């Protein structure tokens, strides 16, 4: 009998140590372990699409090392030019982008038509010049 009581006391002590508060009707408390959620950000990637059937032609690359990001992307715009964007970002200068249009637009410049005698330098209605 003493052996059973000693075994029961050992089990209760082990449970009390593993789950504090169980003996008093409290829910088990999860033991938290310190976790470092910050990981040094470092990556490189690039991709490209070249679908001549739909005209979807684009590409991008980017690299990051800590707080410094550098990258570039380009795509075909509907006017036939290529838009290229080169960018950088860091904690001192923020985000900076340089946008270039490469090529010549396939759309003609709009032509503005004015009524007879109302071209550049012609008097406006009422004979006033501004």
C-alpha positions as CSV (number, residue, x, y, z in Angstrom):
1,X,0.0,0.0,0.0
2,X,2.8,2.4,0.8
3,X,4.3,1.6,-2.6
4,X,1.1,2.6,-4.3
5,X,0.8,5.8,-2.3
6,X,4.5,6.7,-3.1
7,X,3.9,6.0,-6.8
8,X,0.7,8.1,-6.8
9,X,2.5,11.0,-5.0
10,X,5.4,10.8,-7.5
11,X,2.9,11.0,-10.4
12,X,1.1,13.9,-8.9
13,X,4.4,15.7,-8.3
14,X,5.5,15.1,-11.9
15,X,2.2,16.4,-13.3
16,X,2.3,19.4,-11.0
17,X,5.8,20.2,-12.2
18,X,5.0,19.6,-15.9
19,X,1.7,21.5,-15.8
20,X,1.7,24.2,-13.1
21,X,-1.8,25.1,-12.0
22,X,-3.5,21.8,-12.8
23,X,-3.8,20.8,-9.2
24,X,-5.7,24.0,-8.5
25,X,-8.1,23.8,-11.5
26,X,-6.2,26.1,-13.8
27,X,-5.6,25.3,-17.4
28,X,-2.1,24.2,-18.4
29,X,0.3,27.0,-19.1
30,X,2.3,26.8,-22.3
31,X,6.0,27.3,-21.8
32,X,7.2,30.0,-24.2
33,X,10.6,29.7,-25.8
34,X,12.5,32.8,-27.0
35,X,12.3,32.8,-30.8
36,X,14.2,35.3,-33.0
37,X,11.8,36.1,-35.8
38,X,14.1,38.5,-37.5
39,X,16.1,37.0,-40.3
40,X,18.6,38.9,-42.3
41,X,16.9,39.6,-45.7
42,X,19.0,38.6,-48.6
43,X,17.7,37.3,-52.0
44,X,18.0,37.5,-55.8
45,X,15.3,36.8,-58.3
46,X,14.5,37.4,-61.9
47,X,11.8,36.4,-64.4
48,X,10.7,37.1,-67.9
49,X,7.6,36.6,-70.1
50,X,7.8,36.6,-73.9
51,X,4.4,35.8,-75.4
52,X,4.3,37.2,-78.9
53,X,0.8,35.9,-79.5
54,X,-0.7,38.2,-76.8
55,X,2.1,40.8,-76.9
56,X,2.9,40.2,-73.3
57,X,6.6,40.9,-73.1
58,X,8.2,41.9,-69.8
59,X,11.0,41.0,-67.4
60,X,12.2,41.9,-63.9
61,X,15.1,41.3,-61.7
62,X,15.7,42.4,-58.1
63,X,18.4,41.8,-55.5
64,X,18.3,42.6,-51.8
65,X,21.1,42.5,-49.2
66,X,19.8,43.7,-45.8
67,X,18.2,47.1,-46.2
68,X,19.5,47.7,-49.7
69,X,17.3,46.8,-52.7
70,X,18.3,47.2,-56.4
71,X,16.2,46.1,-59.4
72,X,14.9,46.8,-62.8
73,X,11.9,45.9,-64.9
74,X,10.7,46.5,-68.4
75,X,7.5,46.0,-70.4
76,X,6.1,46.7,-73.8
77,X,3.6,49.6,-73.6
78,X,0.6,49.8,-75.9
79,X,2.1,52.6,-78.0
80,X,5.0,50.4,-79.1
81,X,7.6,51.7,-76.8
82,X,9.4,49.8,-74.1
83,X,9.1,51.2,-70.5
84,X,12.2,50.5,-68.5
85,X,12.3,51.3,-64.7
86,X,15.6,51.0,-62.8
87,X,15.1,51.4,-59.0
88,X,17.0,51.4,-55.7
89,X,15.9,51.6,-52.1
90,X,17.7,51.9,-48.8
91,X,17.1,53.4,-45.4
92,X,19.1,56.6,-46.1
93,X,17.7,57.5,-49.6
94,X,14.3,55.8,-49.6
95,X,12.9,54.5,-52.9
96,X,14.2,56.0,-56.1
97,X,13.2,55.1,-59.6
98,X,14.4,56.2,-63.1
99,X,11.8,55.6,-65.8
100,X,12.9,55.5,-69.5
101,X,10.8,55.1,-72.7
102,X,12.8,53.3,-75.4
103,X,11.7,53.4,-79.0
104,X,9.3,55.5,-81.0
105,X,5.6,55.6,-80.5
106,X,3.6,53.9,-83.3
107,X,0.7,56.3,-82.7
108,X,0.9,59.6,-84.6
109,X,0.8,62.9,-82.7
110,X,-2.8,64.2,-82.4
111,X,-3.7,67.0,-84.9
112,X,-5.8,69.8,-83.5
113,X,-8.2,71.3,-86.0
114,X,-9.5,74.8,-85.5
115,X,-12.4,76.5,-87.3
116,X,-11.6,78.6,-90.4
117,X,-9.5,81.6,-89.5
118,X,-9.1,80.6,-85.9
119,X,-5.5,79.2,-86.1
120,X,-2.6,80.5,-84.1
121,X,-2.6,84.3,-84.1
122,X,-6.1,84.6,-85.4
123,X,-8.5,86.8,-83.5
124,X,-10.9,85.1,-81.1
125,X,-14.6,85.6,-81.1
126,X,-15.4,89.2,-80.3
127,X,-12.1,90.4,-81.8
128,X,-10.2,90.2,-78.6
129,X,-6.6,89.0,-78.3
130,X,-5.3,87.6,-75.0
